């Protein structure tokens, strides 16, 4: 089974390599703020969305590498899309938007359609596309999901949404790369019946939910606590942007800790003193398990 994971944005991924950018001397000589400077010495903060989203994509890249599956980041052309300054309310049209353009979140179904129509991807069985504020958390359970989905009659898999008015959330989509899967995405993207969502929330998510209500048999609906929300245990969708910098940094530290302690292959790596590793895989609101190394 061949899997390809996608993420898409109109911005570049920026990865800051500290060893190249730090001032000379020990890192402990500098404050947190001074370490967070770019090559020009300009300060950037965790609120810098482009760098934070880059870290989210980096985590997904790392998890895909661990799983041995393909990953591609696709950059869209910003001039093709609308970027509302505020998250406009449902069923309210923002008169400041270009009516000839769609909201930028429609980039996801366009990327899926292009990837599924490409000759070089003919051997791909399943495509997964994640928002750039989402990442794969539990690689073992993610693989188990892919196996179950591949054997199911469903064509597409999406998670429940916390906003019950939209039913499903498009922050994570898995879709089979077959005739039915391509027809589904083509209909969502090109059928004029969904044009009312081009500039009105929840955009492509609302279109997919309308399609779901008429074709429930084609969907595998995933639990929101596993594949959506900032507490997601298999895929974490950190749409609470006030928290997503801390969440993604914690995730990177967790992956690094697993690698250092040899947890990935079951071997033990002993170092001086005690290292307490907090296993947060149980999810939000539960007491973490502590393993001593």
C-alpha positions in Angstrom: 0.0 0.0 0.0 1.5 3.3 -1.1 0.5 6.5 0.9 1.3 10.1 0.1 0.8 12.9 2.7 0.3 16.5 1.6 0.2 19.9 3.1 -0.3 23.1 1.2 0.0 26.8 1.7 0.7 30.0 -0.2 3.7 30.7 2.1 7.1 29.0 2.1 8.2 26.6 4.9 10.8 28.4 6.9 13.1 26.3 9.1 15.6 28.3 11.2 18.8 26.3 11.8 20.0 27.7 15.1 23.6 26.5 14.9 24.1 28.7 11.9 22.4 31.7 13.3 23.3 31.9 16.9 25.8 34.6 18.1 29.1 33.2 19.2 29.3 31.9 22.7 27.2 29.6 24.9 23.5 29.6 24.2 23.0 30.0 28.0 24.5 33.5 27.7 21.5 34.8 25.9 17.8 35.3 26.7 15.0 33.4 25.1 14.3 36.5 23.0 17.8 36.9 21.7 17.9 33.3 20.5 14.7 34.0 18.6 16.4 36.3 16.0 16.7 35.8 12.3 19.7 36.4 10.1 19.2 40.1 10.1 19.0 40.3 13.9 15.3 41.0 13.8 13.2 39.5 16.6 10.5 37.1 15.8 8.0 35.8 18.3 6.0 32.5 18.7 3.1 34.5 17.2 4.9 34.5 13.9 2.4 32.3 12.1 4.7 31.4 9.1 7.4 29.9 11.3 4.9 28.2 13.6 3.1 26.6 10.7 6.5 25.6 9.3 7.2 23.7 12.5 3.8 21.9 12.2 4.8 20.8 8.7 8.2 19.8 9.9 6.6 17.4 12.5 4.5 15.8 9.8 7.6 15.4 7.6 9.5 13.7 10.4 6.5 11.3 11.2 6.2 10.4 7.5 10.0 9.7 7.4 9.6 7.4 10.4 6.7 5.7 8.7 8.5 5.4 5.4 5.7 7.2 3.5 5.9 10.0 1.0 5.4 13.6 2.0 5.1 16.7 -0.2 4.5 20.4 0.7 2.7 22.2 -2.2 3.0 26.0 -2.4 0.1 27.7 -4.1 0.0 31.0 -5.8 -1.3 33.7 -3.3 -2.7 35.8 -6.2 -5.2 33.1 -6.9 -7.0 33.3 -3.6 -8.9 35.5 -1.2 -7.4 36.2 2.3 -10.1 37.7 4.6 -8.7 39.9 7.3 -11.1 38.4 9.8 -12.8 35.1 10.0 -16.2 36.1 8.5 -19.3 34.8 10.1 -21.2 31.9 8.6 -23.5 33.0 5.7 -22.1 36.5 5.7 -20.4 37.7 2.6 -17.4 40.0 3.0 -17.9 42.7 0.5 -14.1 43.5 0.6 -13.3 40.1 -1.0 -12.8 39.5 -4.7 -15.9 37.7 -5.9 -14.0 36.0 -8.7 -11.6 34.3 -6.2 -12.2 31.6 -3.6 -11.0 31.6 0.0 -7.5 30.2 0.3 -8.7 27.1 2.1 -10.0 25.9 -1.3 -6.3 25.3 -2.1 -6.6 21.9 -0.4 -9.1 20.3 -2.8 -7.4 21.9 -5.8 -4.1 20.3 -4.7 -5.8 17.0 -4.1 -7.3 17.1 -7.6 -4.0 18.0 -9.2 -2.1 15.3 -7.3 -4.7 12.6 -8.0 -4.8 13.5 -11.7 -1.0 13.3 -12.1 0.6 10.4 -13.9 3.5 10.2 -11.5 1.0 9.5 -8.6 -0.9 6.6 -10.4 0.7 4.1 -7.9 -0.5 6.0 -4.8 -3.3 4.2 -3.1 -4.3 6.8 -0.5 -3.7 10.5 -0.3 -3.9 12.3 3.1 -3.9 16.1 3.3 -3.5 18.1 6.5 -4.0 21.7 7.3 -0.7 23.5 8.0 -1.7 23.9 11.7 -2.1 20.1 12.0 0.4 17.2 12.3 0.6 13.4 12.8 1.1 12.6 16.5 0.9 8.8 17.0 2.6 7.2 14.0 1.6 3.6 15.1 -2.1 4.4 15.4 -1.9 6.5 12.2 -0.6 3.4 10.4 -3.4 1.3 11.9 -6.0 3.8 10.7 -4.5 3.6 7.1 -4.8 -0.2 7.2 -8.4 -0.1 8.4 -9.4 2.6 5.9 -7.8 0.8 3.0 -9.9 -2.3 3.7 -13.2 -0.4 4.3 -15.8 0.4 1.6 -15.4 4.1 2.3 -13.8 6.4 -0.2 -13.0 9.3 2.1 -12.2 9.7 5.8 -12.8 12.9 7.8 -13.1 13.6 11.5 -16.1 14.9 13.4 -16.1 18.7 14.0 -16.6 20.4 17.3 -18.9 22.9 15.4 -21.9 20.6 15.0 -23.3 22.9 12.3 -20.6 21.7 10.0 -20.5 18.0 11.1 -17.1 17.2 9.7 -13.7 19.0 9.8 -11.5 19.3 6.7 -8.2 19.8 8.7 -7.5 16.1 7.9 -8.7 14.3 4.9 -7.8 10.8 3.7 -9.1 9.8 0.3 -8.6 6.7 -1.9 -6.8 7.4 -5.2 -9.3 5.7 -7.5 -12.0 6.7 -9.9 -14.6 7.3 -7.2 -12.1 9.4 -5.1 -11.2 11.6 -8.0 -14.8 12.1 -9.0 -15.7 13.1 -5.4 -13.0 15.8 -5.3 -13.7 17.0 -8.8 -17.4 17.4 -7.8 -16.5 19.3 -4.6 -14.1 21.6 -6.5 -15.9 22.1 -9.8 -19.7 21.7 -9.2 -21.3 25.2 -9.2 -23.8 24.0 -6.5 -21.0 24.6 -4.0 -20.1 28.1 -5.3 -21.9 29.8 -2.4 -19.0 28.6 -0.2 -16.2 30.2 -2.2 -16.1 33.2 0.0 -18.4 32.2 2.9 -17.3 30.0 5.8 -16.8 27.2 6.2 -15.7 27.1 2.5 -14.6 23.7 1.2 -15.4 22.2 4.6 -19.1 23.2 4.2 -19.1 21.8 0.7 -17.8 18.5 1.9 -20.4 18.4 4.7 -23.2 19.0 2.2 -21.9 16.2 0.0 -21.6 14.0 3.1 -25.3 14.5 4.0 -26.2 13.1 0.5 -23.5 10.3 0.4 -22.9 9.1 3.9 -22.0 5.6 2.7 -18.8 7.0 1.0 -17.4 8.3 4.3 -15.5 7.0 7.2 -16.2 9.4 10.1 -13.4 9.6 12.6 -13.6 10.5 16.3 -12.8 14.2 16.8 -10.6 13.5 19.9 -8.4 11.3 17.7 -8.2 13.2 14.4 -9.2 16.7 15.2 -8.9 19.4 17.9 -5.8 20.6 19.7 -6.1 17.5 21.9 -6.0 15.1 18.9 -4.2 11.9 19.8 -3.6 10.5 16.3 -3.7 13.7 14.3 -3.5 17.0 16.2 -5.3 19.9 14.6 -4.2 23.0 16.6 -6.8 25.5 15.5 -6.5 27.3 18.8 -3.7 29.5 17.4 -2.9 31.0 20.8 -1.6 27.6 21.9 -0.3 26.0 18.7 3.3 27.3 19.1 3.6 25.6 22.5 1.9 22.5 21.3 4.1 22.0 18.2 7.3 22.7 20.2 6.3 20.1 22.8 5.7 17.7 19.9 9.1 18.2 18.5 10.7 17.7 21.9 8.7 14.5 22.3 9.9 13.1 19.0 13.5 14.1 19.8 13.2 12.4 23.3 11.9 9.2 21.7 14.8 9.2 19.3 17.4 9.9 22.1 16.0 7.2 24.4 15.7 4.6 21.7 12.0 4.2 22.2 11.4 3.8 18.5 13.2 0.4 18.2 12.6 -0.8 21.8 16.2 -0.5 22.9 17.2 1.4 26.0 19.6 4.3 26.1 21.0 5.0 29.5 22.4 8.4 30.5 23.6 9.7 33.8 20.9 10.7 36.3 17.2 10.2 35.9 15.3 11.2 32.7 11.6 11.3 33.2 9.6 11.0 30.0 6.0 12.0 30.1 3.8 9.8 27.9 1.0 12.1 26.8 -0.5 9.7 24.3 -3.5 9.1 26.6 -4.9 12.4 25.5 -6.0 15.6 27.1 -7.5 15.6 30.5 -5.8 12.4 31.6 -2.9 11.9 33.9 0.3 11.3 31.9 2.3 8.2 32.4 5.8 8.8 33.6 8.6 6.4 32.5 12.0 6.6 34.2 15.1 6.0 32.2 
